[in-house]
């Protein structure tokens, strides 16, 4: 790295030219200007120090929004470790809360801010703006996580020297009670869903604690594999790019075995019978996909249709604020109230760790807690 001597331009400004070699071994040069001679020298030394540290000579003058679009189209798209549904989530958060959506403008977006002008203060004001706008804690944290990833990429590509989001504390989310139904409410819901095509799916979700996508991804080859009395859950059915696709689970623990109880066995038998009847009716139109839950012609079921059926059954049963995930929460709560150890419940739900189960359901299981205290009191005396 070298530099020419300080020069004064005809317009009165001072200039220092700095020559250096970039990470690819190519010769580069950059210029530092200022109206004050001492300040120009200081800026030149700061630039040299950045180059010694392996940082870019200058931060990019591109806007944050422009770089975010580039990140979405290249870095995020090429990331094979991230599920497509998660990529879509990052993209949506970036477009609405960072870049800015012209059809739904938000006053807090910072997409027009240049990368070389971005500071911690910009990030803090952006987060405060989202909070004042009334966004949920989870949305604010999701947007922050997305910005952090975008700026991480900018640092790696030497568009900026520092990820300013890393200097701002990650926003927290206040733990909230997982919505769940009592056993009587579950019974009422399943009764209301009996006339629906998805009634058996709702019953299976309650009996297993599976997620909607996990249940819809099940194939008959996953039922009693190698003669064992279990269901093997190891994928998630989701609509990606307009197509129903089975993707890998988020964590290794999500690949798990579910014991086939007598009620679950009855559900699986009913599904077998229904599918056999529909195969006969469909004739040549039938597609042999091996899915447990299928349409009248053998194709996998769209998760969105299952959700609509759930809403209809909930309305018929007089229940509000109920979704398909509510059945999973209800299964977990019923198990905990029955005294099933939390680590067993965690394994059956496919959580990444027991701590996740405790965070979500640590407030439920009052009956189990009473049983534990009663047993302790009886033993101690």
N, C-alpha and C positions, 0 to 999 in steps of 0.2 A: 504494500500500500504506500502511495506517495501523494504529494500534493504540490501544486504550484504555489508561488509566493502570493501573498495578499495583493490584490489589485483593486484599483478604484475605477469604476465604470464612468462613462460620460454623464450618466444620470445622477451621479453622486453616491450611489450605493457601493459598498465594498463586496468583493467576491473572492471566494476560495474554491478552486477546483480540486477535487479529490479523486485520484485514480485508485482502483482496487480490482481484485479478481473475485468473481462471484463463486458460488458453490459448484458451478459446472465448469470452472476453470476459465471462464471467458473474461476478457478485459472489460471493465466498466468504468464509468466516471460519473460523478455527481457534483452539483454545485451548491454552495451555501452563500446566501446573500443577507446583507443587513445594512441599514443606513449608519449604524454605529460600528466603528472599527473593532473595538473590544468585544462587542456582542457577536460580530461576525466570526472572530477568532474562537470565541467560546462555542458557538454553534458548530464550527469546523471540528473542534476537538471532541465535541459530543458525538458527531457523526463518525469520527475515527474510532471512538470507543465502542460505538454500536457495532461497527464492522469487526473490531477485535473480538467482540462477544458472540460473533456469528449471527447478529441481528441484521435486518435490512437497513440500508443506509437511510432510507426514508420510508415512512408508512405510505401505503397506497392512497391516492387521491380518489379512488373509486368510492361510491357510496356503500353503506352497509347493506342497503336493499339490493344493489346490483351484485354484490358479492354473495349475498344470501341466495339469490336466484342461481348463481353459478354453483354454489354448494349443493343446492337441491338437485340440479341437473347432472352433477358429476360425482362429487364425493359421496353424497348420500345414496345416490343411485347405485354406485359401484360397491357399496358396503354389503358384503354377503352375510355378515354376522347379524344384521338387523332384519327382522321380519318385515314383509311388505306392509302389513297393517301398521306397524310402528313407523315406517317411513312415511306413510300417508298422514299419520298423526303429526309428525314433525313438520311435514310440508304445510299442513293446514295451519298449525300454530305460527309458522314463519310468515305465511302469506297474510294472515289476519292481524297478527300482533307485532310483527317486526317490519316487514316490507310495506304492508298497507294494502287493503283491498279497496279499489276505487268504488265498488258497489256498496261497500259497508265501511266507510272511513271511520277511523278511531283517532281521537285527538292525541293519544300518547305515543303513536308509532314513531320509530326513529330510523326508518329506512332511508330517509334523505340525508342523514348525517354522514359526512365523509369519514372514512376509516382513519385518516391522519388527524382528524379533529375529535375523534371519539375519546371519552374519558370515563372515569368511574362515576362522575357526577351525572353524565348522560344516562348511564345504566340505572343509577339510583332513581332519577327522576322518571324514567320509563316505568320502572316497577311501581313507584308511587302512583303514577298515572293510571296504571291498570287497576290498582287497588281502589282508587277513587272512582274509577269508572264502574265499579261494582262487580268485577270479575271474581270468580270463586278462587279460593286458595289453591286448589289443584290446577286451575288454568294458569294462574300466575306462575306457579312453580314449573309447569310444563313449558311455558313460554321462556322462562329463565333458562331451563335446561337446554332448550333449542338454541337460544342465543349463545350459550356457553359453548356448545358444539360448533356452531358457525365460527365463532372467534378462535376456537382451538385450531380449526382448519386454516383460518387466516394466518395464524402464527406459523403453522407448519409450512405454508406456502410463502412465507416471508412477505405477506401483504401488510402485516403489522408486527410490532416487536413484542406486544404484550396483550394477553387476554384480559381485558378490563372487567369482564363479568366474574372472573375468578377472584377479584378483590372485593366482591359484594357477597354478603352472606346468602346462601341458598334459602329461599323462602320456605317456611315450614307449612305443614297442613295439619290443622287441628283434628285429632282423631274423632271420628263420629261413629255413632252406633250403627252397626250393620242392620239394615231393615230385614226383619224376619217375621214369619208367621207362627202362630201357635199350632199345635197339632190339630185342634178343631178347625182353625182357619185353613190349614192345608187340606183337610178332608173336604171342606166346603168348596175349595177351589177345584180340587180334582173331580168332585161330583159335577160341578158346573162345566168341566171340560170334557166330560164323557162323550158328548155328541160330536166333539171336534176331532179332526184327523190327527191333531197333535196332542190329544189327551194322553196317549200312551207315552209320548215324549215327556210331558210334564210329570207324569208319575215316575218315570225312570230317573228324571233329574232329582226328585225328592228322595228316591230310594238309594241314590248313589252319591249325591253331592257333586256330580260332574258339571262342568261348564257346558253351556249350550253347544258351542263348537266342538267340544270333545265328544259329546253324545252323538251329534250328527255325523261325526267322522268315523264312528264305529262301523266295522265290517263284521260279517258273520264269522270270518276267520279269526276275529278277536274274541269271539265268545267260546269259552271253554277250550282254549288252545291246548293241545296235547292232552286232552281229556281232563284238565284241571277245572274245578268249579269256580272259575273267575272270569271276569271281563277284563281284557287288556286295553287300557286307554293309553294312546301314544301319539295322538295328533289332534289337530284342530281344523275344522272345516270353516272356511271363510270365503267371502266374495272378494276377489282381487282382480283388478283390471277387467271387471265384468264377467269373470269366470269363477265358478266354485272350485276351490283348491284346498287340499289338505296340507297344512304346514306343520313344521316341527314345533313342539311345545317350547315355551320360554325357558324352562329350567329342566334339568335331568329328573327332578323329583316329580314333574308332571307326568312322566311315564310311570304308570303304576297299575297294580292289579286291584280290582274291586270284587269282593266275594259276592257270589250270586245267592242271595237270600231267596226264600220261597216266594215272597211277593215279587221280587225282581224276576225270578224264573217265570212267573205267570205272565208278566209283561212281555218277556222275550218270546214266550210261546204264542201269545196273542199276535205279536208282530209277525211271526213265522206264518201263522194261519192267514192273516190278512194279505201278506205279500204273495203267498201262493195263489190265493183267489184272484188278486189283481194281475198276476202273471198270466193266468188263464184268460182273463178278460182282455188283456192287452194284445195277446197273441204275438204277431211279428213285430209289433211296436215296442215290445219289452226290451229294455237294455239291462244286461246282466252286469251290474256294477258291484255286487256283493255288499252294498251298504245295508245296514240294519234299518235305517229310516230312509224311505224312498217315496217318490211321487207315484202316481198311478201307472207310470210306464218304466219304473225302475231307476230313475235318475235320483241323484242326491237331493235332499230337501234344502230349500233356501232358508238360511237362518232368519231372514226377515219375516217370512211367513209364520215361523214358530213364535216370534215375538208378538205378531198380530193376534195369534190364537190365544196367547197368554193374556193379553190385554182384554180380549173379549170374555174370557173365563173369569178374570178378576172382576170385571163390571157385573157379570151375572151373579157372582158370589157376594157382591156388595163390598169388595175390598178396593182400597185406593193405594196409590204409591207402590204398586207391585210390578216387578219385572221378572224376567227369567232368572236373573242372578239372585233374586229374593229366595227362590227355591233352594239354591245352593247354601245361602245363609241360614235358611230354615233347617236344612239337613244338619248343618254344623251345630246349630244351637240345640237341636233335639238330642244329638249325640252327647254334647257336653252336659246337658241337663240330666241325661241318663247316667252320667258318671263315667263316660268313656274318657280315658286319659287324653290330655291335650296333644301329646306327641302322636298318638294314634289317629286322632282327628286330623291333625296336620298332614300326616302321611296319606290318609284317605282323600283329602282335598287336593293333594298334589302341590302344597305350598313349598316355596323355596327353602323355608326354615320354620322352625316352631315359633320363632319370635314374630313372624308374620301372623300366624294364627292367634297368638296371644294379643297382638296389637288390635286385631279386628274383633276378636271374640272374648277378650279378657274380662269384659263387663257382664257377659252372660254366664249362664250355668249356676244360677243361685241355688237350685235344688242340689246340684252336685257339691257346691260349697257347704251347704248345710249338712249334707251327709258326711263330708270330710271332717267338719268340726265336731259333729256328734260322735263319730268314731274316735277322734282324738280325745275327746272328753271322757269317753267310756274307758279308753286305755289308760289315761293318766289318773282318772278317779277324782 
